[in-house]
Amino acid sequence: MPSAASRRVKLLGTGCLSLTLSGCMVGPNFQAPHPAVPGSYTQDAPAVARPYVAGDAVDPQWWNSFNDPILTQLEAQAVAQNLDLQIATERLLEAEAEAQIQGAALYPNLNGGASYTREKPSDEGTLGLFSPAFPGITNAYDLYQYGLQTQYDLDLWGKNRRAVEAAVAKARSSEEARRAALLNVEAQVASNYIQLRGTEAVLAITQKNLDTANKLVNLTEERQQAGLTTALDVANAKAQAASIAAQIPTLTAQRDALIGQIGLLLGQTPEGMPPELVATQPVPLTPPVVPVGLPSDLLTRRPDVREATEDLHAATAEIGVAKAEFFPDVSLSASASLQSLQFNSLNEWKALTYGMGPNVTIPIFEGGQLKGQLSLRKAQQREAAVGYAKTVLTAFTQVNTALTNYEQEHATLDALNEDVKQAQIALNLAQDQYTQGLTDYLYVLNAQQALLAAQQNQAQSTQRLGTDLVTLYQALGGGWEGQYPVTTK
């Protein structure tokens, strides 16, 4: 739901627009950029079939595509509790308050005041010269006064309206920055969660291989006692078991670090983590087909591109503020008050005093300050334009890279699945032949090492496939629509 401050900013924007139509505004009017959009995300022809992606609209709740209830729960908790999002929300409120402050200049101000003073002119001062002719002229007296004062800047050249335009654009930029922060948190939660499950999978594989290695140690010791093998085979078997066991502490530390990182994203200490998180679960599987939308939709969906657009808008409006400084500033002021030396006559009409009239301020000599300020604003606008172009280029590059990585990881995983299958067959054969005394233990050792490496690579590839998909979703810019939707302007 839009905040009260956000609604105030929209009202200011509406008021700014209506005043723009009725008065002169110097400086350039903002024109939203329309960069060239490629027909497809990669250099492949559009007709080339992509087996894992489709052109359907991006799912705003893309984490549900992993079909993992724990991940869905973590995403909801992170959105509600993440500290970075709370900081981004406060920054948005600050920017909206700044826009409200700037908007106040569009309206007259009205102040009320009341005063009482006890004054005593100096006997040796100017009035003291008239003391001989006017006895008592330097006596102390009371002065009572209350009234109203108002002032209104006519804003003939649109300086205030341009300032409001810039402030509203900055507030919208902050709003997009909050959306980008939300998308980043969602991606980090999903990526860390998938890495956690991948680390758990590698840890389970390593522990299972350690059990197998310990059994082979027992087997070689029995064969040595029976005179069927040598102490060298026993030493090799124990060395292999120790090598596998050495990997477990590192994997355990990685697992615990990932749990801690997820806790940080949730704004919680490890003691407050959901119990489901610390229980071992399989690596979430990616969907068969991923909807990636159309390239033409990317620029309106990615928060960083939207933020860069608003930054360019603000920089353009600031040029108008700088240009208006060259022109005379005309304001109207008026005051009316009741003033009396006697409190009981303060409300009589004869106690009325008032004043009104225009005030004109003309810049005559500023030592080059105004020219320098205008040059600064123009340079800042050019910088914002280049920043926008870079953001757009980065957006398409990131999507292309993420698509390529995701598709190629599929091919890698297919090859590793076959690698594990054949490595398991090789180990089974080597163990059977060693038990029958038909081969040396070195063959078993090599086969066991090959299987462990293949299984670990397979688990890591499954993990990378998931994190590559998260990176793709983040590059596509979806995920903020449900929490921070675009409100009606």
N, C-alpha and C positions, 0 to 999 in steps of 0.2 A: 504494500500500500504506500502511496506517496506521502511523504511527511508534510507537516504544516509548513515548514520552511520551503519545501519544494513547491507547494502550491503558491506561496508568496512570490517565489521567483517567476512562476508562470504568469501571475498577475502583473508583475513588473514588466515582463516581456511583452504582454498584451498592451499595457499602457505605453511602453516605449514605441511600439508599432503605431499606435494611434497618433501619438505626438509626432512621429516621423512623417506621417502623411499630411500633417497640418503645418509643419515648419521646415525651415532650411536646415540641411545637415551636410556639412562639408566632409570631405574624405570619401574613400571608395566604399561602395556597398559590397557586402560579401556575396560572392558567388561560389556555391559548393562545387568543388572540383569533380570532374568526370574523367578519371583515368581510363586508359584502354584496358579492356578485360579480355584475357585469352579465352578461346573457345573451349579449351580443355585444360586440366591441371598439368599435364605433362606434354612432351613433344610428340607423343603417339597420336596417330590420326584418331579422330573421334569414333570411327567405325571399329577400331581395334577393341575387342572384348577384354574387359578386366575381370578376372574370375572372382575377386574378393570384394569388389566395391560396386556401388550402384549410384545413379544420379538422383535418388530420392532425397527428400528433405532430411536434414540432420536432426536427429532426435535430441531435444533439449535436455532430457535425462538419459544421456548416453551410457552412464554407468550401469543402468539396468540391463544393457545388452550382454553383460557378463553373467547374468543370472546368478548372482551371488548375494543372498539376503544380508550377509554381514557387511559387505561393501556398501550396499544401499543404506544400511543403518549408519555406517560411519560417515557417509556423505551428508546425511541429514544432521548428524551431530556437529559436524565441522561447520556447516552453514550457520548453525545456531550459536556456536560457542567459539569459533576461531577468533583469536585476538587481532590478527591482521585485518580481518573484515570489520571488526569493531573500530579499529583505527581509521580505516577507509571511510566508514560511515560518519565518524566525527569530522573528518576532513571535508566530506560533502556538506555537512551542516555548517561548517565554517565558511565554505565557499558560498553557500546560499545566504548566510548572514551578511557576507560582504556585498552580495548583489542587492540585498535589502537596504543596506547602508547607502550604496550608490544610488539606489532608486529614490531615496528621500530627497535628493537634490532636484527632482522633477516637480516637486510640490512646494507651495509656500510654507514657511515655518511661522509659527505663532507662539510667542512667549509672553507669559504674564509675570509681573514683578510688583513688589511692594517694598517700601523702605521707610525708615524713620531715622533722621539724623538730628543731632544737637550740635549746632555750629556756633563758633565764636570768632568773628573777624579780629584781626590783629589791630591793636591800637596804634601800632607803629607802621602798619601797612598802608596800602593805597586808600582804603576807606578812612583811615585815621586822618588824612588830609582834610576831610570834610567834617571832622568832629566839631570844630568851633561853630560852624554854621548849622549843623544837624546833630545836636546832642543825642546821644544814645544810639548813633548809627553803628557803633561797633559792639553793641550789647549782644549777648548770646540769644539765639532763637531756635525754635523747633521747626522742622520741616517734615511734613507727612506727604507721602505720594504712593499711588498704586495705579497700574494701567497695563496696557497691552502693546507689544511691538511685533511687527511682522516684516518679512523680507522675502522677495521672490525673484529668482534669477530667470530672466526672460528666455535664456538659452537660444538666442537668435541663430546661432551657427551650429547648434546640435552637440556642443561639447558634453553636456550632461547626459544626453541621450546616447551618445556614442560610448560614454563611460559605463552606462547601464548595460548597453549591448555587450560590451566586452566582459562585464562582470557576470552577466547571465551565461555567456558562452563559457566562461571559466567554471561556473557552477556545473554546467552540463559536462564539461570536460572531467571535472571531479566525479561526476556521476558515472561516466564511462570508466574512469580509473577504478572505481569501486567494483564495477562489473568485471573488469579485467582481473582484479584481485580475487574475486569470487571464483572465476574460471581457473585461476592459478591454484587456488586452494583445493578445488575439486580435483584437478589433475594431480596435484601432489598426493592427496589422500589415496586416489586410485593407484598411482604409480608405486607409492610406498607399500600399499597393501599387497599388490601383485608381487613386488620384490620380496616381501615377507613370506608369502606363500611359496615363492620360488626357492628362497633360502631354506625354508622348512623341507621342501622336497629334496633338495640337494643334501641336507643334513640327514634325512631319513635314508636316502640311498647310501650315503657314506656309512651310516651305522649298520645298515644291512650288509654292506660289503665287509665291514669290520667283523661282523659275526661269522661270515663265510671265511674270512682270513684266519680267525681264531680256530675254526674247525679244521682248516688245513694245517694249522700249527700242530694241533693234536694228532692229526692223521700222520704227519711226517715224523713226529716223535714216536708214534706206535710202530711205524715202518722202520725207524732207526733201531728201536729196541729189538725188532724181529730180524735185523740185519739186512733189510731190503733197501735201505738208502743210507746216505752219509750225513754227517753233522752239517755239511754245507747246505743241504736242502732244508734242514731244520733252521739254520741261521737265516737263510733267505726267506723262509716262511714267516719267521718272527720279525724280520726287518720290514716285510711287506705289511704285516699287521700294525706295526708301530707307525709306519708311514701313513696308513689310512687313519689311525687314531689321532695323529697330529693335526689332521684337518678339522676335527670336530670342535675343538675350542674356538677356532677362528669363525667357523660357521655359527656357533652358538652366540658369539659376540655380535656378529652381523644381525642375527635374528633379534636379539635384545635391543640393538641400536635402532632397528626399524620400528619396533614396537614403541620405543621412546619417541621417535620422530612422529609417528602417527599420533601419539599422545599430545605432543606439542601442537600439532595441527588441530586437535580437538580441544585444546585449551585445558588439558587435564594432566595430572601427575600419573605415573605408572600405576599407583594404587587404585586410581579411579577408572582404569581402562575397562571396557566391556569384557566380561569373561570369555565371550565367544572369540575375541581377538587372539587371546593367548593360547587357545586350543588349536592344535594342528589341523589344517584344512587343505584340500587340494588347490592347485593353482587355477584361478578362474579361466575358463575357456572363452576364446573369442567367438563371435557369431560367424556363421558361414558367409554372410554378405553384410557389408558396412555401407549405409547410406552416407554419401559425402556431399550431396547437394550440387548446385551449379556454381561455376566460378563467378558468375554475375551477382550471386547472393553473398559472396564472401565479404565484400567491402561494407555491407550493411549489417553483417552479423558479428564481425570481429570487434570487440570493444576497443582495442588499441587503435584501429583505423578510425573508429567513430570519435575517439578521444583526440586523435591528431586533427580531425576535421574541425572540432570545436576549438582547439588551440589555434588553428589557422584563422578561424572566425574571430577569436578574441584579438589576435595580433592585427587583423585588418581593421577592426573597430578602433584600436588604439591609435592608428594613423589619423583617424578623424578627430580624436581628442587632441592630438598634437597640432593638427592644422587649425583647429578652432582657437588655439591659444594665440594665433597671430591677429585675431580680430578683436574689436572692442567687446568688453563684457558689460552688459546692461542689466541692471537689476532695479526693482522697485522696492521701496521701504516706506513704512508708515508706522506711526506710534500715536497712541492716545492715552492720556493719563489724567488723573485728578491730583492736584497739588495744592497744599494749603499749609499756612503757618499755624492754623488752629485745627485741632482734630475734629471738633464739632461742626466745622464748615467744610469738611473734606468732600462731602457728597453733593455740594451745591454746584450748579452749572457754571457759575463764575470761576470755579476751581479747575475747570477743564483746560488742558493744554494738549496740543497735538502738533504733529509734523508729518509731512509726506513729500515724496518726490523721487525722481530717478537718480540712480548712481551709475556713472559711466567710468570704466577703467580702460585706458588705451595703452597697449604696450608700445613704448617709444624706443627704448634702448635696453636690451637684455644681455648685451655682451656675447651674442651668438648662442645663448642658451636654447632659445626656441628652435633655431635651425638645427642645432645638435640633437635636440630631443626628437624632432621630426625625422632626422636621418637615422637615429637609433630605432625608432618605431618601424621605419621602412625595412631596415636590416633585419629586425626581429620577424617581420612578416615574411621576408624572403627565407629566413631560416626555418620558419614554421612550414612554409611551402615545400622546402627541400625535405624537412622531417616527415611531412605527409607522404611525399613520393617514396621515401625510403621505407616507411611503414607499410605502404601498399606492396612494394617490391618484396619486402621481407615476408609479408603474409603469404603471397603466392609461392615464394621459394620454400617456406616452411611446409606448406601443404604438399608441394611436389616431393620434397625430401622425405616427409613422413609417409607418403603413399609408397614411394620406392622402397623404403626400409621395411614397411609392413608387408609388401608383396614379396620381397626377397627373403624375408625371415620365414615365410611359408615354405619356400623352396628349401631353405636350410633345415627346417624342422622335418620335412619329408625325408631328406637324406639322413638325418640323425636317427629317425625312427628305424630306418633300414640298418643303420650302423649298430644300434642296440640289439636288434634282432639277430644279426650275424655274430656279434660279439658274444652273445649269450650262448649261441650254438657252439662257438669255438671253445668257450670255457667248459661247457658240459662235456665236449669230446676230450679236451685236455685232461679234465679230472678223471674221466673213465679210463683213459689210457694210462694215467699215472697210477691209479689204483690197481690196475692190472699189471703194472710194471713194464709197460710197453714204451714209456717215454720218460724223459727227464723232467724234474720238477720245474725247470726253467720255462717249459712250455705252459705249465699251469700259471706260473707267476706272470708271464707276459699276457696270457689270456685274461687273467683277473684284472690286471692294470688296464688293459684295453676296454674291458666291460665297464669298469668304474668310470673311466674317462668318458666313454660313450653315454652312459646313463646321466652323468653330471651335465654333459653338454646338452643332452636332450632336455633335461629339466630347465637349464638356463635358457635354452632357445624358446621353450614354452613360456617362460617368464618374459623374455624379450619381446615375444609376439604380443603379449598383453600390454606391456609398457609402450611398445611401438604404436599400438592402437590408441592408448591414452594420449600419446603425443600427437597422433593424427586428429583425434577429437579436439584437443586443445588448439591445434593449428586451424581447425575449421571454425573455432570461435563459438561453439554452442555450449549451453550449460547455465547461462545467466537468466534466461528468459522467464523461468518460473519464479525465481526469487526477486529479481530486480527487473521487471518488465518495463517496456517503454510505455509511459502513460500518455494519455491524450493531451496534446498541447493546445 
